[in-house]
Amino acid sequence: MTEPGLSWSARRREFVAAGAATTILVAAGGLLARYRVEDCAWTTVHDGYGAVTCAAEQVRLVPQAPSVPEETHAALAIHTGVVVQEGGTTSFSTSVLTTSQLRRGSDPNPWEVAWLLWCYTDDLHFYALVLKPNGWELSKEDPAYPGAQRFLASSSEPTFPTGTSYQVEVTVVSQPGATQMSVSVDGQPLVTATDDQDPYPSGQVAAYSEDADATFGPLTRVPAPQTPDQTQ
């Protein structure tokens, strides 16, 4: 495993700026409470001064395109049907597509793509999978760590170019004192990691887009494998 291409401090400055920009822009844009798109399984939390739309159980997040390097916008929606349960095993599957990166006037950052979140309770507490053009990362958003982020695993291979839809399956095993996460992409195992440092035992599944046109879904629960006792 390798750390992401940018340094920790540079990476976090951009990420923290994204959170700050989202909060400011949401307030300025009048989005002061969560709202649900009619007949949609997703509830909008932030629209990033752009648009969040839903069709055929897919949610599309298109925050406002940044035009200067220090500007960034993000959108977030939570799924209303699948929740990670404390003390159990939760598996879910969804397609994840970054149609395009939106930054104008400068090169986009590799993490400005679609993010799949789980165990989300607020903007500072969740796990995140980021499929990037130059690799991937699994991280934990936690204000107890410097920059409020801890990398659980990352690698420069495989890569995930934009413009391609990837089918992601996540299994979360919530146990006392530890949360284990296993991720596969297009049927191939990607990573298994365990968080035993103040782990998050439960929370919602969410779609997040940072400076990208991103689409998620349909998101479905995957049945847990039966034990021998259950099959008798």
C-alpha positions as YAML, in Angstrom:
chain: A
units: angstrom
residues:
- id: 1
  name: MET
  ca: [0.00, 0.00, 0.00]
- id: 2
  name: THR
  ca: [1.16, 3.54, -0.67]
- id: 3
  name: GLU
  ca: [0.02, 6.90, 0.53]
- id: 4
  name: PRO
  ca: [-1.87, 9.14, -1.93]
- id: 5
  name: GLY
  ca: [0.17, 11.13, -4.42]
- id: 6
  name: LEU
  ca: [-0.13, 14.46, -2.66]
- id: 7
  name: SER
  ca: [1.32, 15.17, 0.73]
- id: 8
  name: TRP
  ca: [-0.97, 14.77, 3.74]
- id: 9
  name: SER
  ca: [-1.04, 18.51, 4.46]
- id: 10
  name: ALA
  ca: [-1.74, 19.54, 0.87]
- id: 11
  name: ARG
  ca: [-4.38, 16.84, 0.50]
- id: 12
  name: ARG
  ca: [-6.11, 17.89, 3.69]
- id: 13
  name: ARG
  ca: [-6.02, 21.61, 2.94]
- id: 14
  name: GLU
  ca: [-8.03, 20.89, -0.19]
- id: 15
  name: PHE
  ca: [-10.41, 18.54, 1.64]
- id: 16
  name: VAL
  ca: [-11.02, 20.91, 4.55]
- id: 17
  name: ALA
  ca: [-11.57, 23.73, 2.09]
- id: 18
  name: ALA
  ca: [-14.18, 21.57, 0.38]
- id: 19
  name: GLY
  ca: [-16.07, 21.10, 3.60]
- id: 20
  name: ALA
  ca: [-15.91, 24.78, 4.44]
- id: 21
  name: ALA
  ca: [-16.97, 25.79, 0.97]
- id: 22
  name: THR
  ca: [-19.86, 23.37, 1.05]
- id: 23
  name: THR
  ca: [-21.14, 24.72, 4.34]
- id: 24
  name: ILE
  ca: [-20.87, 28.35, 3.22]
- id: 25
  name: LEU
  ca: [-22.37, 27.75, -0.19]
- id: 26
  name: VAL
  ca: [-25.22, 25.64, 1.13]
- id: 27
  name: ALA
  ca: [-26.16, 28.40, 3.54]
- id: 28
  name: ALA
  ca: [-25.88, 31.04, 0.83]
- id: 29
  name: GLY
  ca: [-27.92, 28.91, -1.54]
- id: 30
  name: GLY
  ca: [-30.78, 28.47, 0.91]
- id: 31
  name: LEU
  ca: [-30.34, 24.74, 1.53]
- id: 32
  name: LEU
  ca: [-30.76, 24.88, 5.30]
- id: 33
  name: ALA
  ca: [-32.29, 21.44, 5.85]
- id: 34
  name: ARG
  ca: [-32.21, 18.01, 4.29]
- id: 35
  name: TYR
  ca: [-34.76, 17.39, 1.57]
- id: 36
  name: ARG
  ca: [-35.82, 14.33, -0.35]
- id: 37
  name: VAL
  ca: [-36.39, 14.30, -4.08]
- id: 38
  name: GLU
  ca: [-39.89, 12.95, -4.72]
- id: 39
  name: ASP
  ca: [-40.02, 9.19, -5.39]
- id: 40
  name: CYS
  ca: [-36.30, 8.87, -4.80]
- id: 41
  name: ALA
  ca: [-34.34, 6.73, -2.35]
- id: 42
  name: TRP
  ca: [-31.84, 9.54, -1.75]
- id: 43
  name: THR
  ca: [-32.08, 12.59, 0.50]
- id: 44
  name: THR
  ca: [-30.00, 15.67, -0.34]
- id: 45
  name: VAL
  ca: [-27.80, 17.03, 2.43]
- id: 46
  name: HIS
  ca: [-25.62, 19.46, 0.43]
- id: 47
  name: ASP
  ca: [-25.99, 20.53, -3.19]
- id: 48
  name: GLY
  ca: [-22.65, 22.35, -3.53]
- id: 49
  name: TYR
  ca: [-24.39, 25.34, -5.12]
- id: 50
  name: GLY
  ca: [-25.26, 23.07, -8.01]
- id: 51
  name: ALA
  ca: [-27.88, 20.38, -8.61]
- id: 52
  name: VAL
  ca: [-28.85, 17.02, -7.13]
- id: 53
  name: THR
  ca: [-31.30, 15.03, -9.24]
- id: 54
  name: CYS
  ca: [-32.75, 11.53, -9.08]
- id: 55
  name: ALA
  ca: [-34.15, 9.16, -11.69]
- id: 56
  name: ALA
  ca: [-34.66, 5.38, -11.75]
- id: 57
  name: GLU
  ca: [-33.18, 5.12, -8.24]
- id: 58
  name: GLN
  ca: [-29.97, 6.79, -9.37]
- id: 59
  name: VAL
  ca: [-28.80, 10.04, -7.84]
- id: 60
  name: ARG
  ca: [-26.70, 12.52, -9.83]
- id: 61
  name: LEU
  ca: [-24.62, 15.12, -8.00]
- id: 62
  name: VAL
  ca: [-23.28, 18.08, -9.97]
- id: 63
  name: PRO
  ca: [-21.88, 20.79, -7.67]
- id: 64
  name: GLN
  ca: [-20.94, 24.16, -9.09]
- id: 65
  name: ALA
  ca: [-17.74, 24.01, -11.15]
- id: 66
  name: PRO
  ca: [-14.77, 25.75, -9.48]
- id: 67
  name: SER
  ca: [-13.01, 28.34, -11.63]
- id: 68
  name: VAL
  ca: [-9.95, 29.15, -9.50]
- id: 69
  name: PRO
  ca: [-7.52, 26.73, -7.77]
- id: 70
  name: GLU
  ca: [-8.48, 27.70, -4.23]
- id: 71
  name: GLU
  ca: [-12.20, 27.21, -4.86]
- id: 72
  name: THR
  ca: [-14.00, 23.89, -4.41]
- id: 73
  name: HIS
  ca: [-17.61, 22.69, -4.10]
- id: 74
  name: ALA
  ca: [-19.14, 19.43, -2.93]
- id: 75
  name: ALA
  ca: [-22.55, 17.75, -2.92]
- id: 76
  name: LEU
  ca: [-23.82, 14.94, -0.70]
- id: 77
  name: ALA
  ca: [-26.93, 12.75, -0.56]
- id: 78
  name: ILE
  ca: [-27.80, 9.94, 1.86]
- id: 79
  name: HIS
  ca: [-29.62, 6.73, 0.98]
- id: 80
  name: THR
  ca: [-32.91, 6.24, 2.81]
- id: 81
  name: GLY
  ca: [-33.16, 2.47, 2.52]
- id: 82
  name: VAL
  ca: [-29.79, 0.96, 3.50]
- id: 83
  name: VAL
  ca: [-28.22, 1.65, 6.89]
- id: 84
  name: VAL
  ca: [-25.19, 0.01, 8.50]
- id: 85
  name: GLN
  ca: [-26.46, -1.64, 11.67]
- id: 86
  name: GLU
  ca: [-24.46, -1.82, 14.89]
- id: 87
  name: GLY
  ca: [-23.51, -5.32, 15.97]
- id: 88
  name: GLY
  ca: [-24.25, -6.98, 12.66]
- id: 89
  name: THR
  ca: [-23.15, -7.47, 9.07]
- id: 90
  name: THR
  ca: [-24.38, -5.11, 6.36]
- id: 91
  name: SER
  ca: [-23.61, -5.61, 2.66]
- id: 92
  name: PHE
  ca: [-24.66, -3.30, -0.15]
- id: 93
  name: SER
  ca: [-23.89, -2.77, -3.81]
- id: 94
  name: THR
  ca: [-24.09, 0.26, -6.09]
- id: 95
  name: SER
  ca: [-22.74, 1.56, -9.35]
- id: 96
  name: VAL
  ca: [-20.37, 4.53, -9.04]
- id: 97
  name: LEU
  ca: [-19.72, 6.78, -12.03]
- id: 98
  name: THR
  ca: [-17.62, 9.93, -12.34]
- id: 99
  name: THR
  ca: [-18.80, 11.31, -15.66]
- id: 100
  name: SER
  ca: [-16.36, 14.21, -15.62]
- id: 101
  name: GLN
  ca: [-14.26, 16.38, -13.34]
- id: 102
  name: LEU
  ca: [-15.59, 19.93, -13.29]
- id: 103
  name: ARG
  ca: [-12.60, 22.11, -12.39]
- id: 104
  name: ARG
  ca: [-11.93, 24.87, -14.90]
- id: 105
  name: GLY
  ca: [-8.78, 26.86, -15.55]
- id: 106
  name: SER
  ca: [-6.46, 24.36, -13.83]
- id: 107
  name: ASP
  ca: [-5.89, 20.62, -13.74]
- id: 108
  name: PRO
  ca: [-8.35, 18.68, -11.57]
- id: 109
  name: ASN
  ca: [-7.11, 16.98, -8.44]
- id: 110
  name: PRO
  ca: [-7.26, 13.17, -8.54]
- id: 111
  name: TRP
  ca: [-9.65, 12.98, -5.58]
- id: 112
  name: GLU
  ca: [-12.18, 15.26, -7.27]
- id: 113
  name: VAL
  ca: [-14.40, 12.33, -8.20]
- id: 114
  name: ALA
  ca: [-17.30, 10.31, -6.78]
- id: 115
  name: TRP
  ca: [-16.92, 9.16, -3.16]
- id: 116
  name: LEU
  ca: [-18.96, 6.34, -1.63]
- id: 117
  name: LEU
  ca: [-19.51, 6.84, 2.11]
- id: 118
  name: TRP
  ca: [-20.86, 4.58, 4.86]
- id: 119
  name: CYS
  ca: [-21.33, 4.75, 8.62]
- id: 120
  name: TYR
  ca: [-22.10, 8.42, 7.93]
- id: 121
  name: THR
  ca: [-23.53, 10.28, 10.92]
- id: 122
  name: ASP
  ca: [-22.40, 13.81, 10.04]
- id: 123
  name: ASP
  ca: [-19.85, 15.60, 7.86]
- id: 124
  name: LEU
  ca: [-16.98, 14.73, 10.21]
- id: 125
  name: HIS
  ca: [-17.75, 11.07, 10.92]
- id: 126
  name: PHE
  ca: [-17.82, 8.47, 8.13]
- id: 127
  name: TYR
  ca: [-15.77, 5.98, 6.11]
- id: 128
  name: ALA
  ca: [-15.07, 6.73, 2.45]
- id: 129
  name: LEU
  ca: [-14.01, 4.86, -0.67]
- id: 130
  name: VAL
  ca: [-12.53, 7.00, -3.45]
- id: 131
  name: LEU
  ca: [-11.88, 5.45, -6.87]
- id: 132
  name: LYS
  ca: [-9.39, 7.82, -8.52]
- id: 133
  name: PRO
  ca: [-7.77, 8.05, -11.96]
- id: 134
  name: ASN
  ca: [-4.42, 7.38, -10.26]
- id: 135
  name: GLY
  ca: [-5.51, 4.69, -7.79]
- id: 136
  name: TRP
  ca: [-7.85, 4.42, -4.84]
- id: 137
  name: GLU
  ca: [-8.10, 5.11, -1.12]
- id: 138
  name: LEU
  ca: [-10.13, 3.97, 1.86]
- id: 139
  name: SER
  ca: [-10.26, 6.56, 4.63]
- id: 140
  name: LYS
  ca: [-11.95, 7.52, 7.85]
- id: 141
  name: GLU
  ca: [-13.15, 11.05, 8.49]
- id: 142
  name: ASP
  ca: [-12.46, 11.65, 12.18]
- id: 143
  name: PRO
  ca: [-11.74, 14.98, 13.92]
- id: 144
  name: ALA
  ca: [-9.53, 13.13, 16.43]
- id: 145
  name: TYR
  ca: [-6.82, 12.83, 13.75]
- id: 146
  name: PRO
  ca: [-4.66, 15.60, 12.22]
- id: 147
  name: GLY
  ca: [-6.62, 17.14, 9.38]
- id: 148
  name: ALA
  ca: [-9.68, 15.12, 10.50]
- id: 149
  name: GLN
  ca: [-8.75, 12.24, 8.20]
- id: 150
  name: ARG
  ca: [-7.06, 8.86, 8.65]
- id: 151
  name: PHE
  ca: [-6.08, 6.72, 5.67]
- id: 152
  name: LEU
  ca: [-6.94, 3.07, 6.29]
- id: 153
  name: ALA
  ca: [-5.59, 1.78, 2.97]
- id: 154
  name: SER
  ca: [-4.56, 3.15, -0.42]
- id: 155
  name: SER
  ca: [-2.73, 2.14, -3.58]
- id: 156
  name: SER
  ca: [-1.81, 3.43, -7.02]
- id: 157
  name: GLU
  ca: [-3.19, 0.21, -8.57]
- id: 158
  name: PRO
  ca: [-5.66, -0.49, -9.96]
- id: 159
  name: THR
  ca: [-6.64, 2.85, -11.45]
- id: 160
  name: PHE
  ca: [-10.19, 4.01, -12.10]
- id: 161
  name: PRO
  ca: [-10.46, 6.41, -15.06]
- id: 162
  name: THR
  ca: [-13.40, 8.78, -15.18]
- id: 163
  name: GLY
  ca: [-16.19, 8.10, -17.65]
- id: 164
  name: THR
  ca: [-16.55, 4.44, -16.62]
- id: 165
  name: SER
  ca: [-19.21, 3.03, -14.29]
- id: 166
  name: TYR
  ca: [-17.89, 0.70, -11.58]
- id: 167
  name: GLN
  ca: [-19.99, -1.75, -9.57]
- id: 168
  name: VAL
  ca: [-18.91, -1.49, -5.94]
- id: 169
  name: GLU
  ca: [-19.87, -3.95, -3.21]
- id: 170
  name: VAL
  ca: [-19.14, -3.18, 0.44]
- id: 171
  name: THR
  ca: [-19.52, -5.49, 3.43]
- id: 172
  name: VAL
  ca: [-19.33, -3.93, 6.88]
- id: 173
  name: VAL
  ca: [-18.99, -6.16, 9.95]
- id: 174
  name: SER
  ca: [-19.73, -4.18, 13.11]
- id: 175
  name: GLN
  ca: [-18.40, -5.78, 16.28]
- id: 176
  name: PRO
  ca: [-17.65, -4.46, 19.77]
- id: 177
  name: GLY
  ca: [-14.40, -2.50, 19.47]
- id: 178
  name: ALA
  ca: [-13.86, -3.01, 15.74]
- id: 179
  name: THR
  ca: [-15.44, -2.36, 12.35]
- id: 180
  name: GLN
  ca: [-14.25, -4.47, 9.43]
- id: 181
  name: MET
  ca: [-14.83, -3.34, 5.85]
- id: 182
  name: SER
  ca: [-14.40, -5.40, 2.68]
- id: 183
  name: VAL
  ca: [-14.68, -3.79, -0.75]
- id: 184
  name: SER
  ca: [-14.88, -5.33, -4.22]
- id: 185
  name: VAL
  ca: [-15.10, -3.52, -7.55]
- id: 186
  name: ASP
  ca: [-16.64, -5.18, -10.61]
- id: 187
  name: GLY
  ca: [-16.54, -8.49, -8.77]
- id: 188
  name: GLN
  ca: [-12.83, -8.30, -7.90]
- id: 189
  name: PRO
  ca: [-11.72, -7.95, -4.26]
- id: 190
  name: LEU
  ca: [-10.05, -4.59, -3.67]
- id: 191
  name: VAL
  ca: [-9.36, -4.26, 0.06]
- id: 192
  name: THR
  ca: [-10.29, -5.50, 3.51]
- id: 193
  name: ALA
  ca: [-9.46, -3.23, 6.44]
- id: 194
  name: THR
  ca: [-10.32, -3.13, 10.12]
- id: 195
  name: ASP
  ca: [-10.73, 0.00, 12.21]
- id: 196
  name: ASP
  ca: [-10.16, -0.67, 15.91]
- id: 197
  name: GLN
  ca: [-9.46, 2.91, 16.98]
- id: 198
  name: ASP
  ca: [-12.80, 4.33, 18.11]
- id: 199
  name: PRO
  ca: [-14.57, 2.68, 15.16]
- id: 200
  name: TYR
  ca: [-17.90, 3.79, 13.79]
- id: 201
  name: PRO
  ca: [-20.38, 0.96, 14.42]
- id: 202
  name: SER
  ca: [-23.31, 2.24, 12.37]
- id: 203
  name: GLY
  ca: [-24.61, 4.99, 10.13]
- id: 204
  name: GLN
  ca: [-26.04, 5.80, 6.74]
- id: 205
  name: VAL
  ca: [-24.73, 5.10, 3.26]
- id: 206
  name: ALA
  ca: [-24.09, 8.29, 1.29]
- id: 207
  name: ALA
  ca: [-23.04, 9.57, -2.12]
- id: 208
  name: TYR
  ca: [-20.54, 12.42, -2.22]
- id: 209
  name: SER
  ca: [-19.10, 14.40, -5.12]
- id: 210
  name: GLU
  ca: [-16.25, 16.85, -4.91]
- id: 211
  name: ASP
  ca: [-15.90, 19.06, -8.00]
- id: 212
  name: ALA
  ca: [-17.23, 16.26, -10.20]
- id: 213
  name: ASP
  ca: [-20.32, 15.19, -12.12]
- id: 214
  name: ALA
  ca: [-21.08, 11.91, -10.33]
- id: 215
  name: THR
  ca: [-23.89, 9.35, -10.44]
- id: 216
  name: PHE
  ca: [-24.63, 6.58, -7.92]
- id: 217
  name: GLY
  ca: [-27.12, 3.74, -7.89]
- id: 218
  name: PRO
  ca: [-29.30, 1.90, -7.87]
- id: 219
  name: LEU
  ca: [-28.06, 1.00, -4.39]
- id: 220
  name: THR
  ca: [-29.28, -2.34, -3.06]
- id: 221
  name: ARG
  ca: [-28.74, -4.43, 0.02]
- id: 222
  name: VAL
  ca: [-26.83, -7.66, -0.61]
- id: 223
  name: PRO
  ca: [-28.14, -10.62, 1.42]
- id: 224
  name: ALA
  ca: [-25.67, -11.90, 3.98]
- id: 225
  name: PRO
  ca: [-24.43, -15.43, 3.29]
- id: 226
  name: GLN
  ca: [-26.33, -18.07, 5.23]
- id: 227
  name: THR
  ca: [-24.64, -20.15, 7.89]
- id: 228
  name: PRO
  ca: [-24.92, -23.97, 7.79]
- id: 229
  name: ASP
  ca: [-27.54, -23.83, 10.56]
- id: 230
  name: GLN
  ca: [-29.69, -21.43, 8.53]
- id: 231
  name: THR
  ca: [-29.71, -23.66, 5.45]
- id: 232
  name: GLN
  ca: [-31.04, -26.72, 7.26]
...
